[in-house]
Amino acid sequence: MSDTELHPTGGYEHVTVVEAGRLAMLAGQCPVDADQQVVGIGDLDAQIDQTAANCLAALASVGAGADDVVRSVVYVVSADSAVVGAAWHRFAEQSELAPAFKAASTVVGVTALGYPGQLVEVDLTARLP
């Protein structure tokens, strides 16, 4: 739900209400393949695609999907707000994970993430069906 006293959003809600039930908190999902290699070094779009695929796999492992996400946080290695915002919009508009970004969502520019060459990471909380 979005309050009219708060600024308009790019499609996410300011507040997501979850009725009592079980939640799944996913570890930060990274652009890493099954061999623990960072995919798309220097290519933010490729890293977003791999990260989205990893998020979907993690959600599926607990019987959830993108529509079950109630909170997302996107971390992007950049001090440029246009790059940071564009990364969030790619997740929110161009991936199978897009419904996850309709709930409460935050995007943060950071100086570094855990893997060398990693440009993006996503932290999700989902209600379990």
C-alpha positions as CSV (number, residue, x, y, z in Angstrom):
1,M,0.0,0.0,0.0
2,S,1.3,3.5,-0.8
3,D,0.3,6.5,1.3
4,T,-0.7,9.7,-0.6
5,E,1.4,11.7,1.8
6,L,4.6,9.9,0.6
7,H,6.4,10.5,-2.7
8,P,5.2,8.6,-5.8
9,T,7.2,5.4,-6.5
10,G,8.6,3.7,-9.6
11,G,6.1,0.9,-9.1
12,Y,6.9,-0.4,-5.7
13,E,4.9,0.0,-2.5
14,H,6.1,2.1,0.5
15,V,4.6,-0.5,2.9
16,T,3.9,-4.2,2.4
17,V,1.6,-5.8,5.1
18,V,2.0,-9.6,5.7
19,E,-0.6,-11.5,7.6
20,A,0.8,-13.8,10.2
21,G,2.4,-16.8,8.6
22,R,5.8,-18.2,7.6
23,L,8.4,-16.1,5.9
24,A,11.6,-17.0,4.0
25,M,14.6,-14.7,4.2
26,L,16.9,-15.4,1.3
27,A,20.6,-14.8,1.6
28,G,21.9,-12.2,-0.7
29,Q,21.7,-13.6,-4.2
30,C,24.7,-12.9,-6.4
31,P,25.6,-13.2,-10.1
32,V,27.4,-16.5,-9.5
33,D,27.0,-19.7,-11.5
34,A,26.9,-23.3,-10.2
35,D,30.8,-23.4,-10.4
36,Q,30.9,-20.3,-8.0
37,Q,32.2,-18.1,-10.8
38,V,30.9,-14.5,-11.2
39,V,29.0,-14.3,-14.5
40,G,29.4,-11.3,-16.7
41,I,32.4,-9.5,-15.3
42,G,32.0,-5.8,-16.2
43,D,28.5,-6.4,-17.6
44,L,25.8,-5.3,-15.2
45,D,22.9,-6.5,-17.4
46,A,24.4,-10.0,-17.5
47,Q,24.9,-10.0,-13.8
48,I,21.3,-8.9,-13.2
49,D,20.1,-11.7,-15.4
50,Q,22.1,-14.3,-13.4
51,T,21.1,-12.8,-10.1
52,A,17.4,-12.9,-11.1
53,A,17.8,-16.6,-12.1
54,N,19.4,-17.4,-8.8
55,C,16.7,-15.6,-6.9
56,L,14.0,-17.5,-8.8
57,A,15.8,-20.8,-8.0
58,A,16.1,-20.0,-4.3
59,L,12.5,-19.0,-4.1
60,A,11.4,-22.2,-5.9
61,S,13.4,-24.2,-3.4
62,V,11.0,-23.2,-0.7
63,G,7.9,-23.4,-2.8
64,A,7.6,-19.7,-3.4
65,G,7.8,-17.4,-6.5
66,A,8.3,-13.8,-7.4
67,D,4.7,-13.0,-6.5
68,D,5.4,-14.1,-2.9
69,V,8.2,-11.6,-2.3
70,V,7.2,-9.0,0.3
71,R,10.5,-7.0,0.5
72,S,13.5,-6.6,-1.7
73,V,16.8,-4.8,-1.4
74,V,19.1,-4.4,-4.4
75,Y,22.8,-3.5,-4.0
76,V,24.6,-2.1,-7.0
77,V,28.3,-1.2,-7.1
78,S,28.2,2.4,-8.3
79,A,28.1,5.9,-7.0
80,D,26.1,7.0,-10.0
81,S,22.4,7.2,-9.1
82,A,21.4,6.7,-12.7
83,V,23.3,3.4,-12.9
84,V,21.8,2.3,-9.5
85,G,18.3,3.3,-10.5
86,A,18.6,1.6,-13.9
87,A,19.7,-1.7,-12.3
88,W,16.5,-1.6,-10.1
89,H,14.4,-0.8,-13.1
90,R,15.9,-3.7,-15.1
91,F,14.9,-6.1,-12.3
92,A,11.5,-4.5,-11.9
93,E,10.6,-4.4,-15.6
94,Q,12.6,-6.9,-17.6
95,S,13.0,-10.1,-15.7
96,E,10.8,-13.0,-14.6
97,L,11.6,-11.8,-11.1
98,A,9.8,-8.4,-11.8
99,P,6.7,-9.1,-9.6
100,A,9.1,-9.2,-6.6
101,F,9.8,-5.5,-7.0
102,K,6.1,-4.4,-6.6
103,A,6.3,-4.9,-2.8
104,A,8.4,-2.7,-0.5
105,S,11.7,-2.2,-2.2
106,T,15.0,-0.4,-1.7
107,V,18.0,0.1,-4.0
108,V,21.4,1.0,-2.6
109,G,24.7,2.1,-4.3
110,V,27.7,0.5,-2.6
111,T,31.5,0.6,-3.1
112,A,32.0,-3.2,-3.2
113,L,30.3,-6.6,-2.8
114,G,31.6,-10.0,-1.7
115,Y,33.0,-11.4,-4.9
116,P,35.7,-9.7,-7.1
117,G,34.0,-8.3,-10.1
118,Q,30.5,-8.5,-8.6
119,L,28.3,-5.6,-9.5
120,V,24.9,-6.5,-8.0
121,E,23.3,-8.5,-5.2
122,V,19.6,-8.9,-4.2
123,D,18.2,-9.6,-0.7
124,L,14.6,-10.9,-0.7
125,T,12.0,-11.7,1.9
126,A,9.1,-13.9,0.8
127,R,5.9,-15.1,2.4
128,L,5.5,-18.8,2.1
129,P,2.3,-20.1,0.5
